[in-house]
Amino acid sequence: MIALLVTICAYTVDRPMPRPHPIIWFTLLFFTQVSWASSTIPNPPAAFDNQHDLLLFNFDLKTDVDDLHTVAALDLILNNEKYRPHHYIALHGTYGLQAGLFVPAKALFRHTFGSHWVDIHGNRDKAFATVLTAMHKTLSNQGRIWIAEAGQSDISAALISSYRTRYGALGKSQIVIVQHSQWNEDETSQEALALVKQHATYIKIPDGNAADNGTPGFNDPTFAVNKLEQPGQLSRQTWQLANQLSRQYNGKNERYLNQTIANGGADFSDLAEVIWILQIAEVDTVAAFFAQFSGAE
C-alpha cells in the first residue's frame, strides 16, 4: 500500500497525473479504510490462558447503572462452559474522580459471583488483601493478570502499587489492563493513569457504546431487556435483579440518568472489554450476543 502511494507521488512530480481509473480510486479507498480500521483495534499481547491467568472485573458503579446490565450479561458468559474463565474476581466499587452517588449492588454481586467478588466500596482493606493474594498466587504460577476496566483505573493503580510494595517489582507484561471509554480515562486521576501505563500493558479498545468501530456495540435502546426475565431464559433471576436495581437507582438522587435503560433497552457497553479479552466472536450487537448466549433475539 505504501509503495503504491510512493509510486503515484513520484509520478506526479515529473509529469501531469492523468485522471485515475475508478478502479484505482476504489482500491486506494478500500485499503485506506482497512488500514485505518485495523490500526484502531489493538491485538492482544497473547491469548488469555484459562488455566493460569486471573481475570479481574472492575466495576465502578458510579453513577451509571449500566454496570448492572454488564454484570447480568457477564453472568451468561460465566455460565458458558466454552468461555467461562477458571479464575476471576469481580470488584464492587472501583470508581475514580467522578462526582455523584454510588450504585450499591451487593445483592447482584452475591447472586452472580458467589464467593468470587470483593467489596472495594464497603471494605477496601479486606478487598485489597483478597485480590493481592490472588494476584500473587497467579503470578507465582507463571500466569498473568487481566483487568477489564469497567470504570476508572485508580483502583488498578492502587493494586499495582500495593503489590509492588508487598511482593516486589512487576513486569509490564504480567498485568494487562483493557479500557474502552474515554470518559473513564478522563475521570481517572492523572497519577493513576500514568502509573498503570508505566507498570502494566495498557490497552485502549474502541468504545463499547458505539457500533461498527471494531468492537461490539452493546448499547441498544431498541432491545427489550424485560424478555430476558421470562420463564426459560438463562440468567432470568440475574436480569430480574439487575432490572430491579436499575429502576431503583437510575437517575435517582442526581445520579446519571441512563436513557437507554430507562426506556427498557440494554446497555452493557463495558462488556466489550471482556469480549476482547476472551476473544469471543460473532457478538457485535446486543441481539447477536443474546442470540449466542441465551437464545433470546
C-alpha positions, 0 to 999 in steps of 0.5 A, spaced: 500 500 500 505 504 501 509 503 495 503 504 491 502 511 494 510 512 493 509 510 486 503 515 484 507 521 488 513 520 484 509 520 478 506 526 479 512 530 480 515 529 473 509 529 469 501 531 469 497 525 473 492 523 468 485 522 471 485 515 475 481 509 473 475 508 478 478 502 479 484 505 482 480 510 486 476 504 489 482 500 491 486 506 494 479 507 498 478 500 500 485 499 503 485 506 506 479 504 510 482 497 512 488 500 514 485 505 518 480 500 521 485 495 523 490 500 526 484 502 531 483 495 534 489 493 538 491 485 538 492 482 544 499 481 547 497 473 547 491 469 548 488 469 555 490 462 558 484 459 562 488 455 566 493 460 569 491 467 568 486 471 573 481 475 570 479 481 574 472 485 573 472 492 575 466 495 576 465 502 578 458 503 579 458 510 579 453 513 577 451 509 571 447 503 572 449 500 566 454 496 570 448 492 572 446 490 565 454 488 564 454 484 570 447 480 568 450 479 561 457 477 564 453 472 568 451 468 561 458 468 559 460 465 566 455 460 565 458 458 558 462 452 559 466 454 552 468 461 555 467 461 562 474 463 565 477 458 571 479 464 575 476 471 576 474 476 581 469 481 580 470 488 584 464 492 587 466 499 587 472 501 583 470 508 581 475 514 580 474 522 580 467 522 578 462 526 582 455 523 584 452 517 588 454 510 588 450 504 585 450 499 591 449 492 588 451 487 593 445 483 592 447 482 584 454 481 586 452 475 591 447 472 586 452 472 580 459 471 583 458 467 589 464 467 593 468 470 587 467 478 588 470 483 593 467 489 596 472 495 594 466 500 596 464 497 603 471 494 605 477 496 601 482 493 606 479 486 606 478 487 598 485 489 597 488 483 601 483 478 597 485 480 590 493 481 592 493 474 594 490 472 588 494 476 584 500 473 587 498 466 587 497 467 579 503 470 578 507 465 582 504 460 577 507 463 571 500 466 569 498 473 568 493 478 570 487 481 566 483 487 568 477 489 564 476 496 566 469 497 567 470 504 570 476 508 572 483 505 573 485 508 580 483 502 583 488 498 578 493 503 580 492 502 587 493 494 586 499 495 582 502 499 587 500 495 593 503 489 590 509 492 588 510 494 595 508 487 598 511 482 593 516 486 589 517 489 582 512 487 576 513 486 569 509 490 564 507 484 561 504 480 567 498 485 568 494 487 562 489 492 563 483 493 557 479 500 557 474 502 552 471 509 554 474 515 554 470 518 559 473 513 564 480 515 562 478 522 563 475 521 570 481 517 572 486 521 576 492 523 572 497 519 577 493 513 576 493 513 569 500 514 568 502 509 573 498 503 570 501 505 563 508 505 566 507 498 570 502 494 566 500 493 558 495 498 557 490 497 552 485 502 549 479 498 545 474 502 541 468 504 545 463 499 547 457 504 546 458 505 539 457 500 533 461 498 527 468 501 530 471 494 531 468 492 537 461 490 539 456 495 540 452 493 546 448 499 547 441 498 544 435 502 546 431 498 541 432 491 545 427 489 550 431 487 556 424 485 560 424 478 555 430 476 558 426 475 565 421 470 562 420 463 564 426 459 560 431 464 559 438 463 562 440 468 567 432 470 568 433 471 576 440 475 574 436 480 569 430 480 574 435 483 579 439 487 575 432 490 572 430 491 579 436 495 581 436 499 575 429 502 576 431 503 583 437 507 582 437 510 575 437 517 575 435 517 582 438 522 587 442 526 581 445 520 579 446 519 571 440 518 568 441 512 563 436 513 557 437 507 554 435 503 560 430 507 562 426 506 556 427 498 557 433 497 552 440 494 554 446 497 555 452 493 557 457 497 553 463 495 558 462 488 556 466 489 550 472 489 554 471 482 556 469 480 549 476 482 547 479 479 552 476 472 551 476 473 544 469 471 543 466 472 536 460 473 532 457 478 538 457 485 535 450 487 537 446 486 543 441 481 539 447 477 536 450 476 543 443 474 546 442 470 540 449 466 542 448 466 549 441 465 551 437 464 545 433 470 546 433 475 539 
